[in-house]
């Protein structure tokens, strides 16, 4: 298993493995929020209006995309 000291993403700052864990948790939280919104009869717009667990650019677009993914399940 690789254990890199630094990760260089396609954009943004150089990251560490701890950063990857934070991002993974954030993405899993977004997925749960989108699926719950869909199960509760929410719309794409109500998904986009949800409050993010922490600031990140593009939250509204991410939630719209994930809501549409939840609809396809």
GUKEKOL-463211 format. One line per 5 residues: number of its first residue (from 1); their letters; for each residue x, y negated, z of C-alpha. Coordinates in Angstrom, 3 decimals. Each point is the difference from the previous one (the first is absolute). Layout:
N
NUM = a = X:Y:Z; ...
***
This chain:
73
1 = xxxxx = 0.000:0.000:0.000; 1.265:-3.456:-0.858; 0.388:-2.514:2.801; 0.873:-3.262:-1.715; 1.115:-2.975:2.060
6 = xxxxx = -1.641:-2.460:-2.410; -2.698:0.155:-2.645; -0.174:-2.390:-2.929; -3.583:-0.382:-1.254; -0.972:-1.311:-3.422
11 = xxxxx = -0.774:-3.345:1.639; 0.266:-1.464:3.470; 2.762:0.288:2.516; 2.277:2.947:0.747; -1.760:2.423:2.356
16 = xxxxx = 0.787:2.777:2.476; -1.694:3.325:0.730; -1.854:-1.721:2.865; -1.491:-2.389:-2.566; -1.216:2.965:-2.047
21 = xxxxx = -1.821:1.367:3.055; -1.683:-3.369:0.571; -1.110:-0.181:-3.625; -1.235:3.600:0.076; -2.086:-0.757:3.105
26 = xxxxx = -1.338:-3.176:-1.599; -1.026:1.843:-3.177; -1.698:2.754:2.013; -1.900:-2.668:1.960; -1.126:-1.655:-3.250
31 = xxxxx = -1.187:3.352:-1.349; -2.004:0.649:3.162; -1.527:-3.491:-0.125; -0.989:0.389:-3.674; -1.538:3.435:0.551
36 = xxxxx = -1.910:-1.176:3.081; -1.286:-3.037:-1.900; -1.228:2.276:-2.791; -1.604:2.531:2.412; -1.815:-2.880:1.718
41 = xxxxx = -1.512:-1.087:-3.314; 2.404:-2.878:-0.503; 0.839:-1.530:-3.334; 3.248:-0.869:-1.711; -0.483:-3.580:1.179
46 = xxxxx = -0.621:1.033:3.624; 3.182:2.102:-0.157; 1.937:-3.042:-1.212; -1.468:-2.097:2.833; 1.283:2.355:2.725
51 = xxxxx = 2.650:-1.448:2.279; 3.435:1.545:-0.560; 1.731:1.667:2.955; 2.940:-2.331:-0.667; 0.886:-2.561:-2.647
56 = xxxxx = 1.037:1.309:-3.362; -0.310:-1.587:-3.423; -2.631:1.519:-2.231; -2.222:1.459:2.753; -3.209:-0.945:-1.846
61 = xxxxx = 1.124:1.647:-3.250; 1.225:3.074:1.879; -3.335:0.443:1.767; -1.970:-0.395:-3.242; 2.172:2.663:-1.638
66 = xxxxx = -0.250:2.381:2.971; -3.773:-0.440:0.238; -0.300:0.982:-3.650; 2.235:3.025:0.672; -2.270:1.020:2.901
71 = xxx = -2.991:-0.143:-2.359; 1.685:2.497:-2.310; 0.461:2.670:2.704
***
